[in-house]
Amino acid sequence: MLKIGILALQGAVQEHVKAIEASGAQAIAVKRVEELEDLDGLVMPGGESTAMRRLIDKYLFLEPLKEFAKNKPIFGTCAGLILMAKRIQGQDTAHLELIDMTVERNAFGRQVDSFEADLMIHGVGEDFTGVFIRAPFIVEVGPEVEILSKHNDRIVAAKQGHFLCAAFHPELTDDYRLHQYFVKMVQSNKEVVA
């Protein structure tokens, strides 16, 4: 069975655990660097990207995460998407710099501006309910990035190689199609590596 970790420093960890297990893989809440070793893929949950980066630095996760990303799939949601971007609007530095895209933090407004929207996600399906909470969006992408979904002409889901990201929170609904999509990416990657 595939082993997929959920980076458990902050955010909706248990909701991702439930979604990954419902998608047919073993989910492991990752709190220590050593726990990355046996994983086939990793989910970086939502939360607050600046606080998550502080915790990543505090627990020495930055370089091990970059090393993990060289060969294994990562799925970032909301703040996880920000951590994966190569460029962040208004900032001189980024975090893991995995996906060739520019993102804008809190682009859909504050907590009180949270909303749900029906999304069409390429490769996943139509009428997917996206839960947006202080959500970022993707301002622009490089040529290697596949745009999977837009909301009001703003890019809200994308894929580059073995990296997947969403500006919304798929773990906060009972619709596991996007997690199933990621599990298939992890399976395909494992077969290629083997």
Steps between C-alpha positions, in 0.01 A plus 500: 500500500620851420616707796413867477607744769317809617740768624361540852649830612180703462167492320226250421710186544230255614270601214777416251570171681132405461497601131821309417378186678164525323700515174665163567842593639651489848518848654774595745511826696860620462644689798868403474742516207583128526138416423546622141727206418242227437239714329389480137343848497423795725211742559577852621176623659352845532569723797694823510802490268722733706433302818552171314834623366609591854415147615674349194814691598464423871477124440764503220261382227603738218789309341348152562177619330697629200684168481171307528352713218772397254343158444168482682160665447379783722146641518464847654167654598451870581809591711662183365461647150677820614787296644541320164508815280821629349381859532273683747363836397636782719774284654865471400531140610293184471504174697544155337493644142361183340243626246576762233224742600437834667239505777322776687428434867150562644396599150130426548475713814500447873350224715156664485516486121523118499270331249421183311491471121424226249814425301581306187835328556667346195564130553290496817145601409232767495300644788784463749427717803800720576517638855697827495627634836738798481601333179788586270477477124756438231580821313706343221662169411801392297474288182545169685201557728161350412205712614235268645235745619401865499243695700393836354800487264741450789712182506412294809650155424807396304746219441865487401660159461447317828376811683132585551353807668161649580414844641194358675443230766388169342545331839208697646239322288406132463596511132833315477547516122797738520672285764430194283663687210809560716511137616505396131788745440689339790429151362622597152814662643578191705465277192733726299761509778479120546 
